[in-house]
Amino acid sequence: MTDIYVDGDACPVREETYRVAARLRLNVFVVSNGSRPIRPPGASNVSVVLVGDNADAADDWIAEHISAFDVCVTSDIPLASRCLKKALGSSPLPVSTGRQ
């Protein structure tokens, strides 16, 4: 099953993500180091994961737990890159950069 991982420290669309996840019946993990207050919607499919206060702790947790079938919602480009590399590394399909 697909899960959604939300970078709680760098996600401008949390509320929209909760609505989409509820409609599609997906689990959401909002991962944060606690630097910003997060108010989850109280839905049973949404869990808040508090990690250490290290600046990259949330990124590290998401990168370790995400699979090729999951979705990461973030505005953090290095985290997005890590998730894509992990997903593409487990893909049996050839990947093209579009360059020749």
A tleap script that builds the chain and sets N, CA, C and O, in Angstrom:
source leaprc.protein.ff14SB
mol = sequence {
  NMET THR ASP ILE TYR VAL ASP GLY ASP ALA
  CYS PRO VAL ARG GLU GLU THR TYR ARG VAL
  ALA ALA ARG LEU ARG LEU ASN VAL PHE VAL
  VAL SER ASN GLY SER ARG PRO ILE ARG PRO
  PRO GLY ALA SER ASN VAL SER VAL VAL LEU
  VAL GLY ASP ASN ALA ASP ALA ALA ASP ASP
  TRP ILE ALA GLU HIE ILE SER ALA PHE ASP
  VAL CYS VAL THR SER ASP ILE PRO LEU ALA
  SER ARG CYS LEU LYS LYS ALA LEU GLY SER
  SER PRO LEU PRO VAL SER THR GLY ARG CGLN
}
set mol.1.N position { 0.835 -1.179 0.000 }
set mol.1.CA position { 0.000 0.000 0.000 }
set mol.1.C position { 0.885 1.250 0.000 }
set mol.1.O position { 1.953 1.265 0.612 }
set mol.2.N position { 0.443 2.258 -0.669 }
set mol.2.CA position { 1.165 3.524 -0.721 }
set mol.2.C position { 0.911 4.326 0.542 }
set mol.2.O position { -0.225 4.439 1.003 }
set mol.3.N position { 1.976 4.878 1.095 }
set mol.3.CA position { 1.888 5.800 2.228 }
set mol.3.C position { 2.389 7.155 1.773 }
set mol.3.O position { 3.137 7.258 0.801 }
set mol.4.N position { 1.974 8.195 2.481 }
set mol.4.CA position { 2.442 9.546 2.193 }
set mol.4.C position { 3.288 10.010 3.368 }
set mol.4.O position { 2.855 9.966 4.520 }
set mol.5.N position { 4.494 10.452 3.062 }
set mol.5.CA position { 5.406 10.994 4.069 }
set mol.5.C position { 5.480 12.497 3.867 }
set mol.5.O position { 5.844 12.968 2.790 }
set mol.6.N position { 5.138 13.244 4.896 }
set mol.6.CA position { 5.126 14.702 4.828 }
set mol.6.C position { 6.287 15.235 5.654 }
set mol.6.O position { 6.428 14.914 6.834 }
set mol.7.N position { 7.111 16.048 5.018 }
set mol.7.CA position { 8.185 16.731 5.728 }
set mol.7.C position { 7.541 17.881 6.496 }
set mol.7.O position { 7.320 18.962 5.949 }
set mol.8.N position { 7.250 17.638 7.748 }
set mol.8.CA position { 6.545 18.619 8.566 }
set mol.8.C position { 7.277 19.928 8.722 }
set mol.8.O position { 6.665 20.947 9.043 }
set mol.9.N position { 8.578 19.921 8.501 }
set mol.9.CA position { 9.380 21.129 8.645 }
set mol.9.C position { 9.484 21.900 7.333 }
set mol.9.O position { 9.940 23.044 7.330 }
set mol.10.N position { 9.071 21.297 6.217 }
set mol.10.CA position { 9.220 21.956 4.911 }
set mol.10.C position { 8.098 21.546 3.960 }
set mol.10.O position { 8.351 21.095 2.843 }
set mol.11.N position { 6.862 21.708 4.415 }
set mol.11.CA position { 5.729 21.337 3.562 }
set mol.11.C position { 4.657 22.412 3.648 }
set mol.11.O position { 4.021 22.574 4.689 }
set mol.12.N position { 4.454 23.146 2.565 }
set mol.12.CA position { 3.447 24.203 2.588 }
set mol.12.C position { 2.027 23.707 2.310 }
set mol.12.O position { 1.091 24.505 2.342 }
set mol.13.N position { 1.843 22.426 2.041 }
set mol.13.CA position { 0.524 21.923 1.643 }
set mol.13.C position { 0.052 20.760 2.515 }
set mol.13.O position { -0.506 19.789 2.003 }
set mol.14.N position { 0.269 20.851 3.807 }
set mol.14.CA position { -0.155 19.774 4.703 }
set mol.14.C position { -1.663 19.548 4.652 }
set mol.14.O position { -2.109 18.410 4.508 }
set mol.15.N position { -2.445 20.604 4.767 }
set mol.15.CA position { -3.909 20.458 4.804 }
set mol.15.C position { -4.432 19.802 3.531 }
set mol.15.O position { -5.321 18.952 3.588 }
set mol.16.N position { -3.887 20.192 2.390 }
set mol.16.CA position { -4.293 19.601 1.122 }
set mol.16.C position { -3.931 18.113 1.074 }
set mol.16.O position { -4.685 17.288 0.558 }
set mol.17.N position { -2.766 17.799 1.623 }
set mol.17.CA position { -2.322 16.401 1.667 }
set mol.17.C position { -3.260 15.563 2.518 }
set mol.17.O position { -3.596 14.439 2.144 }
set mol.18.N position { -3.689 16.096 3.661 }
set mol.18.CA position { -4.617 15.362 4.529 }
set mol.18.C position { -5.923 15.065 3.786 }
set mol.18.O position { -6.456 13.960 3.888 }
set mol.19.N position { -6.438 16.046 3.040 }
set mol.19.CA position { -7.700 15.855 2.318 }
set mol.19.C position { -7.572 14.784 1.236 }
set mol.19.O position { -8.443 13.926 1.094 }
set mol.20.N position { -6.475 14.843 0.472 }
set mol.20.CA position { -6.265 13.850 -0.587 }
set mol.20.C position { -6.109 12.457 0.021 }
set mol.20.O position { -6.681 11.490 -0.481 }
set mol.21.N position { -5.340 12.360 1.091 }
set mol.21.CA position { -5.119 11.063 1.738 }
set mol.21.C position { -6.422 10.487 2.275 }
set mol.21.O position { -6.645 9.281 2.175 }
set mol.22.N position { -7.275 11.314 2.835 }
set mol.22.CA position { -8.562 10.830 3.341 }
set mol.22.C position { -9.416 10.311 2.185 }
set mol.22.O position { -10.052 9.263 2.296 }
set mol.23.N position { -9.426 11.044 1.091 }
set mol.23.CA position { -10.228 10.628 -0.064 }
set mol.23.C position { -9.739 9.313 -0.650 }
set mol.23.O position { -10.542 8.479 -1.068 }
set mol.24.N position { -8.415 9.124 -0.681 }
set mol.24.CA position { -7.831 7.908 -1.263 }
set mol.24.C position { -7.577 6.807 -0.235 }
set mol.24.O position { -7.107 5.722 -0.577 }
set mol.25.N position { -7.890 7.094 1.013 }
set mol.25.CA position { -7.692 6.139 2.124 }
set mol.25.C position { -6.228 5.722 2.262 }
set mol.25.O position { -5.914 4.535 2.347 }
set mol.26.N position { -5.348 6.709 2.284 }
set mol.26.CA position { -3.917 6.460 2.444 }
set mol.26.C position { -3.468 6.915 3.826 }
set mol.26.O position { -4.056 7.822 4.414 }
set mol.27.N position { -2.421 6.274 4.336 }
set mol.27.CA position { -1.823 6.688 5.601 }
set mol.27.C position { -0.864 7.840 5.355 }
set mol.27.O position { -0.177 7.892 4.335 }
set mol.28.N position { -0.831 8.760 6.307 }
set mol.28.CA position { 0.063 9.918 6.241 }
set mol.28.C position { 0.948 9.910 7.479 }
set mol.28.O position { 0.468 9.747 8.601 }
set mol.29.N position { 2.252 10.091 7.258 }
set mol.29.CA position { 3.209 10.244 8.350 }
set mol.29.C position { 3.791 11.647 8.248 }
set mol.29.O position { 4.519 11.961 7.307 }
set mol.30.N position { 3.463 12.485 9.225 }
set mol.30.CA position { 3.997 13.843 9.266 }
set mol.30.C position { 5.223 13.782 10.170 }
set mol.30.O position { 5.109 13.543 11.373 }
set mol.31.N position { 6.395 14.000 9.580 }
set mol.31.CA position { 7.650 13.818 10.305 }
set mol.31.C position { 8.256 15.190 10.596 }
set mol.31.O position { 8.414 16.013 9.695 }
set mol.32.N position { 8.591 15.424 11.854 }
set mol.32.CA position { 9.101 16.739 12.255 }
set mol.32.C position { 10.124 16.598 13.365 }
set mol.32.O position { 10.086 15.658 14.158 }
set mol.33.N position { 11.043 17.561 13.402 }
set mol.33.CA position { 11.992 17.605 14.512 }
set mol.33.C position { 11.472 18.501 15.639 }
set mol.33.O position { 12.181 18.759 16.612 }
set mol.34.N position { 10.244 18.967 15.500 }
set mol.34.CA position { 9.622 19.766 16.553 }
set mol.34.C position { 9.919 21.242 16.465 }
set mol.34.O position { 9.529 21.993 17.359 }
set mol.35.N position { 10.597 21.690 15.421 }
set mol.35.CA position { 10.945 23.103 15.304 }
set mol.35.C position { 9.736 23.972 14.970 }
set mol.35.O position { 9.760 25.183 15.189 }
set mol.36.N position { 8.671 23.351 14.435 }
set mol.36.CA position { 7.434 24.074 14.119 }
set mol.36.C position { 6.266 23.338 14.759 }
set mol.36.O position { 6.238 22.107 14.780 }
set mol.37.N position { 5.309 24.085 15.278 }
set mol.37.CA position { 4.134 23.408 15.827 }
set mol.37.C position { 3.305 22.792 14.698 }
set mol.37.O position { 3.046 23.433 13.679 }
set mol.38.N position { 2.900 21.558 14.896 }
set mol.38.CA position { 2.098 20.863 13.896 }
set mol.38.C position { 0.821 20.397 14.576 }
set mol.38.O position { 0.859 19.737 15.614 }
set mol.39.N position { -0.302 20.747 13.979 }
set mol.39.CA position { -1.589 20.300 14.493 }
set mol.39.C position { -2.184 19.307 13.509 }
set mol.39.O position { -2.747 19.703 12.488 }
set mol.40.N position { -2.064 18.028 13.808 }
set mol.40.CA position { -2.653 17.042 12.908 }
set mol.40.C position { -4.170 17.145 12.942 }
set mol.40.O position { -4.731 17.650 13.915 }
set mol.41.N position { -4.837 16.680 11.909 }
set mol.41.CA position { -6.293 16.836 11.827 }
set mol.41.C position { -7.090 15.934 12.760 }
set mol.41.O position { -8.309 16.077 12.848 }
set mol.42.N position { -6.448 15.024 13.449 }
set mol.42.CA position { -7.163 14.111 14.328 }
set mol.42.C position { -7.763 12.930 13.588 }
set mol.42.O position { -8.571 12.190 14.148 }
set mol.43.N position { -7.378 12.750 12.343 }
set mol.43.CA position { -7.865 11.623 11.553 }
set mol.43.C position { -7.047 10.382 11.885 }
set mol.43.O position { -5.862 10.476 12.207 }
set mol.44.N position { -7.684 9.230 11.806 }
set mol.44.CA position { -7.007 7.983 12.165 }
set mol.44.C position { -5.905 7.599 11.183 }
set mol.44.O position { -5.035 6.794 11.517 }
set mol.45.N position { -5.929 8.160 9.981 }
set mol.45.CA position { -4.910 7.816 8.978 }
set mol.45.C position { -3.688 8.729 9.044 }
set mol.45.O position { -2.748 8.548 8.269 }
set mol.46.N position { -3.681 9.706 9.954 }
set mol.46.CA position { -2.569 10.655 10.053 }
set mol.46.C position { -1.822 10.442 11.365 }
set mol.46.O position { -2.408 10.486 12.446 }
set mol.47.N position { -0.510 10.208 11.246 }
set mol.47.CA position { 0.352 10.035 12.422 }
set mol.47.C position { 1.441 11.088 12.401 }
set mol.47.O position { 1.978 11.415 11.343 }
set mol.48.N position { 1.769 11.619 13.569 }
set mol.48.CA position { 2.882 12.556 13.692 }
set mol.48.C position { 4.061 11.789 14.266 }
set mol.48.O position { 3.943 11.104 15.282 }
set mol.49.N position { 5.208 11.919 13.593 }
set mol.49.CA position { 6.435 11.270 14.042 }
set mol.49.C position { 7.399 12.372 14.455 }
set mol.49.O position { 7.851 13.150 13.615 }
set mol.50.N position { 7.716 12.442 15.740 }
set mol.50.CA position { 8.692 13.421 16.222 }
set mol.50.C position { 10.050 12.743 16.302 }
set mol.50.O position { 10.203 11.689 16.919 }
set mol.51.N position { 11.022 13.364 15.674 }
set mol.51.CA position { 12.381 12.828 15.645 }
set mol.51.C position { 13.293 13.755 16.433 }
set mol.51.O position { 12.823 14.739 17.004 }
set mol.52.N position { 14.589 13.460 16.473 }
set mol.52.CA position { 15.547 14.289 17.198 }
set mol.52.C position { 15.587 15.714 16.682 }
set mol.52.O position { 15.050 16.017 15.617 }
set mol.53.N position { 16.229 16.586 17.448 }
set mol.53.CA position { 16.242 18.001 17.080 }
set mol.53.C position { 17.338 18.375 16.087 }
set mol.53.O position { 17.519 19.554 15.783 }
set mol.54.N position { 18.058 17.399 15.588 }
set mol.54.CA position { 19.040 17.623 14.530 }
set mol.54.C position { 18.321 18.208 13.319 }
set mol.54.O position { 17.196 17.807 13.024 }
set mol.55.N position { 18.945 19.141 12.617 }
set mol.55.CA position { 18.317 19.814 11.480 }
set mol.55.C position { 17.871 18.841 10.393 }
set mol.55.O position { 16.866 19.101 9.731 }
set mol.56.N position { 18.571 17.744 10.185 }
set mol.56.CA position { 18.228 16.793 9.131 }
set mol.56.C position { 17.560 15.518 9.654 }
set mol.56.O position { 17.413 14.551 8.906 }
set mol.57.N position { 17.161 15.505 10.911 }
set mol.57.CA position { 16.593 14.288 11.506 }
set mol.57.C position { 15.312 13.857 10.797 }
set mol.57.O position { 15.125 12.667 10.543 }
set mol.58.N position { 14.438 14.789 10.475 }
set mol.58.CA position { 13.191 14.435 9.783 }
set mol.58.C position { 13.500 13.911 8.386 }
set mol.58.O position { 12.915 12.919 7.951 }
set mol.59.N position { 14.411 14.567 7.687 }
set mol.59.CA position { 14.805 14.114 6.346 }
set mol.59.C position { 15.372 12.703 6.399 }
set mol.59.O position { 15.030 11.853 5.577 }
set mol.60.N position { 16.239 12.464 7.369 }
set mol.60.CA position { 16.862 11.146 7.495 }
set mol.60.C position { 15.811 10.065 7.766 }
set mol.60.O position { 15.869 8.980 7.187 }
set mol.61.N position { 14.851 10.365 8.646 }
set mol.61.CA position { 13.813 9.387 8.979 }
set mol.61.C position { 12.975 9.051 7.744 }
set mol.61.O position { 12.699 7.885 7.464 }
set mol.62.N position { 12.576 10.093 7.013 }
set mol.62.CA position { 11.768 9.866 5.812 }
set mol.62.C position { 12.558 9.047 4.798 }
set mol.62.O position { 12.039 8.074 4.249 }
set mol.63.N position { 13.800 9.428 4.547 }
set mol.63.CA position { 14.618 8.722 3.551 }
set mol.63.C position { 14.835 7.255 3.929 }
set mol.63.O position { 14.951 6.401 3.050 }
set mol.64.N position { 14.891 6.962 5.216 }
set mol.64.CA position { 15.079 5.582 5.668 }
set mol.64.C position { 13.804 4.752 5.544 }
set mol.64.O position { 13.880 3.549 5.298 }
set mol.65.N position { 12.641 5.365 5.708 }
set mol.65.CA position { 11.388 4.614 5.764 }
set mol.65.C position { 10.602 4.582 4.452 }
set mol.65.O position { 9.774 3.691 4.260 }
set mol.66.N position { 10.840 5.514 3.564 }
set mol.66.CA position { 10.054 5.589 2.330 }
set mol.66.C position { 10.415 4.440 1.390 }
set mol.66.O position { 11.561 3.992 1.344 }
set mol.67.N position { 9.418 3.977 0.647 }
set mol.67.CA position { 9.670 2.925 -0.339 }
set mol.67.C position { 9.381 3.470 -1.736 }
set mol.67.O position { 8.926 4.603 -1.894 }
set mol.68.N position { 9.647 2.660 -2.724 }
set mol.68.CA position { 9.442 3.070 -4.115 }
set mol.68.C position { 7.968 3.307 -4.426 }
set mol.68.O position { 7.653 3.949 -5.429 }
set mol.69.N position { 7.066 2.811 -3.601 }
set mol.69.CA position { 5.633 2.952 -3.854 }
set mol.69.C position { 5.007 4.106 -3.080 }
set mol.69.O position { 3.812 4.364 -3.218 }
set mol.70.N position { 5.792 4.796 -2.277 }
set mol.70.CA position { 5.289 5.860 -1.425 }
set mol.70.C position { 5.477 7.230 -2.062 }
set mol.70.O position { 6.115 7.374 -3.105 }
set mol.71.N position { 4.899 8.236 -1.399 }
set mol.71.CA position { 4.972 9.617 -1.863 }
set mol.71.C position { 5.579 10.464 -0.750 }
set mol.71.O position { 5.220 10.317 0.419 }
set mol.72.N position { 6.497 11.346 -1.120 }
set mol.72.CA position { 7.059 12.308 -0.175 }
set mol.72.C position { 6.594 13.700 -0.579 }
set mol.72.O position { 6.737 14.098 -1.735 }
set mol.73.N position { 6.038 14.437 0.376 }
set mol.73.CA position { 5.592 15.800 0.116 }
set mol.73.C position { 6.519 16.735 0.887 }
set mol.73.O position { 6.535 16.745 2.118 }
set mol.74.N position { 7.290 17.517 0.137 }
set mol.74.CA position { 8.269 18.413 0.744 }
set mol.74.C position { 8.621 19.533 -0.219 }
set mol.74.O position { 8.429 19.411 -1.429 }
set mol.75.N position { 9.134 20.617 0.327 }
set mol.75.CA position { 9.704 21.662 -0.523 }
set mol.75.C position { 11.226 21.641 -0.418 }
set mol.75.O position { 11.907 22.524 -0.939 }
set mol.76.N position { 11.748 20.627 0.261 }
set mol.76.CA position { 13.181 20.452 0.480 }
set mol.76.C position { 13.765 19.640 -0.684 }
set mol.76.O position { 13.571 18.427 -0.757 }
set mol.77.N position { 14.466 20.301 -1.573 }
set mol.77.CA position { 14.983 19.643 -2.775 }
set mol.77.C position { 15.972 18.521 -2.451 }
set mol.77.O position { 15.880 17.461 -3.069 }
set mol.78.N position { 16.903 18.692 -1.528 }
set mol.78.CA position { 17.795 17.567 -1.211 }
set mol.78.C position { 17.038 16.329 -0.705 }
set mol.78.O position { 17.411 15.206 -1.045 }
set mol.79.N position { 15.987 16.515 0.096 }
set mol.79.CA position { 15.199 15.365 0.553 }
set mol.79.C position { 14.476 14.726 -0.630 }
set mol.79.O position { 14.463 13.502 -0.756 }
set mol.80.N position { 13.885 15.528 -1.485 }
set mol.80.CA position { 13.206 14.986 -2.671 }
set mol.80.C position { 14.180 14.168 -3.514 }
set mol.80.O position { 13.829 13.102 -4.019 }
set mol.81.N position { 15.388 14.666 -3.661 }
set mol.81.CA position { 16.415 13.950 -4.424 }
set mol.81.C position { 16.739 12.605 -3.782 }
set mol.81.O position { 16.859 11.597 -4.479 }
set mol.82.N position { 16.880 12.586 -2.471 }
set mol.82.CA position { 17.179 11.331 -1.767 }
set mol.82.C position { 16.056 10.316 -1.968 }
set mol.82.O position { 16.318 9.133 -2.188 }
set mol.83.N position { 14.816 10.771 -1.893 }
set mol.83.CA position { 13.676 9.864 -2.064 }
set mol.83.C position { 13.616 9.334 -3.486 }
set mol.83.O position { 13.354 8.149 -3.695 }
set mol.84.N position { 13.854 10.191 -4.460 }
set mol.84.CA position { 13.842 9.743 -5.859 }
set mol.84.C position { 14.953 8.738 -6.127 }
set mol.84.O position { 14.741 7.733 -6.806 }
set mol.85.N position { 16.132 9.012 -5.593 }
set mol.85.CA position { 17.243 8.078 -5.796 }
set mol.85.C position { 16.925 6.716 -5.189 }
set mol.85.O position { 17.248 5.681 -5.773 }
set mol.86.N position { 16.300 6.716 -4.032 }
set mol.86.CA position { 15.943 5.449 -3.401 }
set mol.86.C position { 14.898 4.716 -4.237 }
set mol.86.O position { 15.001 3.506 -4.437 }
set mol.87.N position { 13.905 5.435 -4.721 }
set mol.87.CA position { 12.851 4.812 -5.532 }
set mol.87.C position { 13.406 4.309 -6.860 }
set mol.87.O position { 13.087 3.198 -7.283 }
set mol.88.N position { 14.220 5.105 -7.510 }
set mol.88.CA position { 14.762 4.707 -8.809 }
set mol.88.C position { 15.780 3.591 -8.678 }
set mol.88.O position { 15.942 2.782 -9.592 }
set mol.89.N position { 16.462 3.543 -7.551 }
set mol.89.CA position { 17.430 2.481 -7.318 }
set mol.89.C position { 16.777 1.116 -7.189 }
set mol.89.O position { 17.417 0.093 -7.433 }
set mol.90.N position { 15.494 1.096 -6.802 }
set mol.90.CA position { 14.797 -0.181 -6.664 }
set mol.90.C position { 13.885 -0.466 -7.852 }
set mol.90.O position { 13.146 -1.450 -7.853 }
set mol.91.N position { 13.942 0.395 -8.855 }
set mol.91.CA position { 13.068 0.229 -10.015 }
set mol.91.C position { 13.676 -0.717 -11.050 }
set mol.91.O position { 14.857 -0.600 -11.375 }
set mol.92.N position { 12.878 -1.655 -11.569 }
set mol.92.CA position { 13.385 -2.542 -12.616 }
set mol.92.C position { 13.361 -1.868 -13.990 }
set mol.92.O position { 13.868 -2.421 -14.966 }
set mol.93.N position { 12.772 -0.672 -14.061 }
set mol.93.CA position { 12.657 0.014 -15.339 }
set mol.93.C position { 13.862 0.888 -15.606 }
set mol.93.O position { 14.419 1.462 -14.670 }
set mol.94.N position { 14.285 1.006 -16.858 }
set mol.94.CA position { 15.391 1.908 -17.178 }
set mol.94.C position { 14.935 3.355 -16.983 }
set mol.94.O position { 13.778 3.697 -17.230 }
set mol.95.N position { 15.860 4.185 -16.539 }
set mol.95.CA position { 15.553 5.589 -16.279 }
set mol.95.C position { 16.323 6.447 -17.259 }
set mol.95.O position { 17.517 6.243 -17.476 }
set mol.96.N position { 15.641 7.399 -17.841 }
set mol.96.CA position { 16.272 8.307 -18.796 }
set mol.96.C position { 16.262 9.713 -18.238 }
set mol.96.O position { 15.277 10.141 -17.637 }
set mol.97.N position { 17.343 10.426 -18.432 }
set mol.97.CA position { 17.400 11.816 -18.014 }
set mol.97.C position { 16.887 12.741 -19.105 }
set mol.97.O position { 16.768 13.948 -18.898 }
set mol.98.N position { 16.586 12.182 -20.251 }
set mol.98.CA position { 16.114 12.993 -21.370 }
set mol.98.C position { 17.258 13.563 -22.194 }
set mol.98.O position { 17.022 14.216 -23.210 }
set mol.99.N position { 18.479 13.328 -21.774 }
set mol.99.CA position { 19.660 13.816 -22.501 }
set mol.99.C position { 20.174 12.733 -23.427 }
set mol.99.O position { 20.020 11.542 -23.159 }
set mol.100.N position { 20.781 13.154 -24.507 }
set mol.100.CA position { 21.308 12.176 -25.453 }
set mol.100.C position { 22.800 12.250 -25.544 }
set mol.100.O position { 23.410 11.493 -26.299 }
savepdb mol mol.pdb
quit
